[in-house]
Amino acid sequence: MYKAGQFDVEVHFFPISADELAERSGKLRTLLLRGARRSIQHNEDPNQEVESCPAAGALPLGLVVK
């Protein structure tokens, strides 16, 4: 059972450049797409080997739900 004050988390925010933000967003998008595809393929046929897939490209920011 969780006890109050059992875990303390310290978070630090620091500014990054627009180029670094775009690079990190691209890497995250690639990882999320790859993981989603693996999850779908695993649910369809768990014994099938998952092939490597490149990112489909940049997604429009309008698709992102906050």
C-alpha positions in Angstrom: 0.0 0.0 0.0 1.2 3.5 -0.8 2.4 5.7 2.1 2.3 9.4 1.7 5.8 10.8 1.2 7.2 7.3 0.3 8.6 8.6 -3.1 9.9 12.0 -3.9 10.4 13.1 -7.5 12.5 16.1 -8.5 11.9 17.5 -12.0 14.1 20.0 -13.7 13.1 21.8 -16.9 15.6 23.4 -19.2 15.2 25.2 -22.5 16.2 23.5 -25.7 16.6 24.9 -29.2 13.9 24.5 -31.8 16.2 22.2 -33.8 16.7 19.9 -30.9 13.0 19.9 -30.1 12.2 18.9 -33.7 14.9 16.1 -33.5 13.6 14.8 -30.2 10.0 14.9 -31.5 10.9 13.0 -34.6 12.7 10.3 -32.6 9.8 10.0 -30.2 7.3 9.7 -33.1 9.5 7.0 -34.7 9.6 5.0 -31.5 5.8 5.4 -30.9 4.9 4.3 -34.5 7.3 1.3 -34.3 5.8 0.2 -30.9 2.3 0.6 -32.1 3.0 -1.4 -35.2 4.7 -4.2 -33.2 1.7 -4.2 -30.8 -0.8 -4.6 -33.7 1.3 -7.3 -35.3 1.7 -9.2 -32.0 -2.1 -9.1 -31.4 -2.8 -10.4 -35.0 -0.2 -13.2 -35.0 2.0 -13.6 -31.9 4.4 -16.0 -33.7 5.1 -13.7 -36.6 8.4 -11.9 -36.6 8.1 -8.1 -36.6 10.0 -6.4 -39.4 11.8 -3.1 -39.1 9.9 -0.1 -40.4 11.0 3.4 -40.9 8.9 6.3 -39.7 6.2 7.4 -42.1 7.4 11.0 -42.0 6.3 14.0 -40.1 2.7 14.0 -38.8 0.7 17.2 -38.7 0.5 18.8 -35.3 -3.3 19.1 -35.7 -3.5 15.3 -35.1 -2.0 15.6 -31.6 -4.6 15.7 -28.9 -3.5 17.5 -25.7 
